[in-house]
Amino acid sequence: MESTLEPENQISLNRLEIGPIELNRLFSESEYGKKLGSGTRFGFFKPQATTNEEWEKILGVDVNNLKHLRLSYGLARAFTKYSENLPESWVGEIPEDARFNDEERADLELAAIIHDWGESITGDITYDHKSLEDSEKESEAFKEILTQVFADRLTPELTRKIEHLLSDVILPKEHNSKLSRAFNAIERAGYFRTAIRSWKEADKKRKIWSLRSSC
């Protein structure tokens, strides 16, 4: 089931004058957003003859670089909501790392929907291959996008918020902060989701091939 954007959390974002959904809309309509949307993720697995449209049909919206941001936003919302509504089978105390206040929830949602903006300039570099220099270039790319796309909408508070999320949550290789660890978990949940869909699609094809060979 594909993710859809829910009404944005304005509990702590309303003071920023612009929330994650509006940020996403403005970015998507910009040349940066269009460029990001023209590319795909997991390209090293994509057969050469497979078009981007076919790749998305097989593996879902998460393989589109731009749609991946909206999906990540939905996963971030689900992640923090689940931590508040654990199943009856849960035993024991809730770890502190799984407790999020309103501001932390809003920060994770904002980080999720902006985290790959810089790749519209730098290109998509997989996490395990991303160097410190790559992260610095991505940070500079964010600054360019904020200036070019959001110059008339930025408040000093929003600028500081995004700079903080970049340095402490989105880009660090070492996940030393609570929100960085949570964001990394959200990213990995997205990978796992796509991997499950990939396995299911492969299993469908295996069954089709098996039927054809038995005819």
VOLUM-955487 format. One record per residue (C-alpha): residue in one letter; x negated, y negated, z negated. Coordinates in pm, whole numbers, padded with zeros to 5 digits, always signed. Example, Ala and Ser with C-alpha at 12.3 -4.5 7.8 and 13.67 -1.06 7.14 Angstrom:
2
A-01230+00450-00780 S-01367+00106-00714 
//
This chain:
215
M+00000+00000+00000 E-00145-00333+00103 S-00180-00614-00143 T+00028-00929-00112 L-00045-01261-00274 E+00154-01323-00587 P+00239-01669-00721 E-00086-01814-00851 N-00166-01838-01219 Q-00147-02206-01307 I-00186-02160-01683 S-00538-02302-01681 L-00580-02388-01313 N-00321-02664-01304 R-00576-02903-01454 L-00798-02839-01151 E-00526-02988-00927 I-00562-02706-00676 G-00516-02335-00742 P-00657-02021-00578 I-00375-01970-00328 E-00407-02324-00192 L-00785-02292-00186 N-00748-01973+00015 R-00504-02134+00258 L-00727-02433+00324 F-01034-02215+00366 S-00851-01971+00596 E-00743-02256+00825 S-01096-02398+00847 E-01356-02298+01105 Y-01546-02124+00825 G-01243-01914+00737 K-01173-01826+01099 K-01533-01716+01144 L-01519-01501+00832 G-01190-01348+00950 S-01343-01245+01283 G-01582-01003+01114 T-01544-00667+00945 R-01688-00497+00641 F-01856-00154+00629 G-01971-00210+00985 F-02254+00041+00950 F-01987+00315+00930 K-01779+00186+01222 P-01817+00382+01548 Q-01940+00158+01829 A-01633+00225+02042 T-01393+00129+01760 T-01257-00226+01779 N-01219-00445+01471 E-00841-00414+01501 E-00861-00034+01511 W-01101-00033+01216 E-00855-00236+01010 K-00566-00012+01111 I-00761+00292+00989 L-00901+00155+00662 G-00667-00131+00578 V-00705-00504+00525 D-01003-00466+00293 V-01233-00416+00594 N-01148-00762+00727 N-01385-01011+00564 L-01119-01279+00513 K-00830-01052+00410 H-01068-00884+00165 L-01056-01203-00043 R-00678-01189-00078 L-00694-00823-00168 S-00964-00892-00426 Y-00740-01160-00579 G-00461-00904-00614 L-00700-00653-00770 A-00824-00916-01017 R-00467-00989-01124 A-00390-00619-01163 F-00717-00563-01352 T-00643-00821-01620 K-00274-00729-01647 Y-00361-00362-01694 S-00592-00451-01982 E-00291-00604-02158 N-00057-00312-02087 L-00251+00006-02148 P-00078+00342-02093 E+00058+00533-02393 S-00214+00793-02338 W-00484+00537-02431 V-00657+00625-02757 G-00864+00387-02965 E-00930+00016-02978 I-00946-00199-02665 P-01312-00295-02605 E-01385-00666-02633 D-01501-00666-02270 A-01148-00564-02169 R-00976-00847-02355 F-00918-01161-02149 N-00772-01493-02253 D-00583-01719-02011 E-00892-01907-01897 E-01091-01588-01837 R-00806-01438-01633 A-00785-01753-01422 D-01165-01754-01373 L-01163-01393-01249 E-00879-01464-01007 L-01054-01774-00874 A-01385-01589-00837 A-01213-01307-00650 I-01051-01528-00389 I-01362-01737-00313 H-01652-01496-00366 D-01738-01430+00000 W-01693-01781+00140 G-02068-01825+00182 E-02084-01522+00411 S-01905-01723+00678 I-02243-01898+00716 T-02500-01644+00597 G-02333-01331+00732 D-02227-01022+00539 I-02515-00874+00340 T-02434-00563+00140 Y-02481-00596-00235 D-02762-00341-00260 H-02961-00524+00010 K-02899-00879-00116 S-03215-01051-00239 L-03259-01355-00465 E-03331-01561-00153 D-03006-01436+00006 S-02812-01540-00304 E-02972-01886-00295 K-02874-01926+00071 E-02519-01817-00011 S-02505-02071-00292 E-02612-02347-00051 A-02349-02224+00197 F-02083-02265-00072 K-02191-02625-00125 E-02158-02695+00248 I-01808-02544+00258 L-01694-02734-00050 T-01812-03059+00110 Q-01680-02995+00461 V-01347-02829+00381 F-01248-02963+00041 A-01406-03309+00030 D-01074-03485-00020 R-00934-03228-00264 L-01220-03162-00504 T-01220-03280-00861 P-01542-03285-01063 E-01392-03016-01284 L-01319-02783-00992 T-01670-02837-00856 R-01822-02749-01192 K-01594-02448-01224 I-01695-02305-00888 E-02065-02371-00952 H-02032-02189-01285 L-01857-01891-01125 L-02122-01871-00853 S-02416-01868-01091 D-02268-01664-01377 V-02006-01435-01222 I-02030-01392-00842 L-02397-01398-00742 P-02612-01263-01028 K-02770-00921-00975 E-02782-00861-01348 H-02435-00853-01501 N-02516-01007-01837 S-02189-01190-01897 K-01848-01047-01977 L-01686-01198-01668 S-01970-01086-01442 R-01924-00728-01560 A-01548-00754-01510 F-01589-00899-01162 N-01832-00621-01071 A-01574-00366-01188 I-01308-00531-00971 E-01540-00517-00669 R-01611-00149-00732 A-01238-00077-00764 G-01201-00223-00416 Y-01477+00000-00282 F-01315+00303-00440 R-00975+00209-00298 T-01116+00192+00055 A-01310+00517+00005 I-00990+00699-00093 R-00811+00565+00213 S-01106+00668+00430 W-01091+01022+00290 K-00715+01043+00350 E-00748+00921+00709 A-01029+01169+00774 D-00816+01447+00627 K-00529+01355+00860 K-00758+01379+01161 R-00900+01708+01039 K-00549+01856+01020 I-00463+01725+01368 W-00780+01875+01515 S-00707+02203+01335 L-00356+02218+01485 R-00485+02141+01834 S-00755+02407+01814 S-00502+02668+01705 C-00273+02601+02004 
//
